[in-house]
């Protein structure tokens, strides 16, 4: 089953990124309510899968708790069901209001989704795509993350 988590997000995210040092990681910010986010995910997942053997990884941050009426119990279940329907298995951290400013500051984000960041083996952001991307752009981001 998919790794979907919504507690102590900022610290959890930092820990996960630390654990991925030495890998090339794409960090994708998305939400189930964001049509462009959902549209780009299949190509993003495909590109990362193709680069897994070379150390390519995917971590995603969902903004699904940013919607009024969304609960910390319900949001992870919805995300998990969404991934399972598609046969996807990647980590999803669900962003809570309390983490929003810290995450934006940490990654120099402007607030909208989707956003995909390429993190190199040291954990540094080496490239960013603000807005919907396609296969070709995800390839570029993955190559940047892998240092190619």
Secondary structure, DSSP 8 states (H G I E B T S, - for coil): ---EE-SSHHHHHHHHHHHTTTSEEEEEEE-TT-HHHHHHHHHHHHHHHHTGGGTEEEEEEE-GGGSTT--HHHHHHHHHHHHHHHT---EEEE--HHHHHHHHHHHT--S-S-EEEEE-TTS-EEEEEES---HHHHHHHHHHHHT-
